[in-house]
Amino acid sequence: MKAYDEVIEFIASREPQAVIGFKPSSEARQRAWDLIERQKEQMLSPEDATELQHYLELEHLMRLAKSRARQLLAL
């Protein structure tokens, strides 16, 4: 099991329904969209590029955790 698999399993197994229903705040979603749009139009500063990369990594992690939570509920 890879390290990220352990984190996904941990997140998903706490409260599967809460994991499935989790959504970032509207402010966090807006910030991510702003960074994505700015990236399309211009080069981001190193700090903004790092922030966007973190948002994308967290989004991926949560998608995997939600998928695992659904599997746990189906058992």
C-alpha positions in Angstrom: 0.0 0.0 0.0 1.4 3.4 -1.0 1.5 6.3 1.4 -1.4 8.1 -0.3 -3.5 5.0 -0.2 -3.1 5.0 3.6 -4.2 8.6 3.8 -7.2 7.9 1.5 -8.2 4.9 3.6 -7.9 7.0 6.8 -10.0 9.8 5.4 -12.7 7.5 3.9 -13.1 5.3 6.9 -13.7 8.1 9.5 -17.3 9.0 8.5 -17.9 7.8 4.9 -21.1 9.8 4.5 -19.4 13.0 5.6 -16.5 12.4 3.2 -18.8 11.8 0.3 -20.7 15.0 1.1 -17.6 17.2 1.6 -17.3 20.3 -0.6 -14.7 23.0 -0.2 -16.0 26.4 0.8 -17.2 28.7 -2.0 -14.2 31.0 -1.2 -11.8 28.1 -1.8 -13.5 27.0 -5.0 -13.5 30.6 -6.3 -9.8 31.0 -5.5 -9.0 27.8 -7.3 -11.0 28.9 -10.4 -9.4 32.3 -10.3 -5.9 30.6 -10.4 -7.0 28.3 -13.2 -8.3 31.2 -15.3 -5.2 33.3 -14.6 -3.0 30.4 -15.6 -4.8 30.2 -18.9 -4.2 33.9 -19.6 -0.8 34.5 -18.1 2.0 32.9 -16.2 1.4 32.6 -12.5 3.8 33.7 -9.9 5.7 30.8 -8.3 3.6 31.2 -5.2 0.3 31.1 -7.1 1.5 28.1 -9.2 2.4 26.2 -6.0 -1.0 27.1 -4.5 -2.8 25.9 -7.6 -0.8 22.7 -7.6 -1.8 22.1 -4.0 -5.5 22.7 -4.8 -5.3 20.1 -7.7 -3.5 17.6 -5.5 -6.1 18.0 -2.7 -8.9 17.7 -5.2 -7.5 14.4 -6.5 -7.0 13.1 -3.0 -10.6 13.9 -2.1 -12.0 12.3 -5.2 -10.1 9.1 -4.3 -11.3 9.3 -0.7 -14.9 9.8 -1.8 -14.6 6.8 -4.1 -13.3 4.7 -1.3 -16.0 5.9 1.1 -18.6 4.8 -1.4 -17.0 1.4 -1.5 -17.0 1.2 2.3 -20.7 2.0 2.4 -21.5 -0.6 -0.2 -19.9 -3.4 2.0 
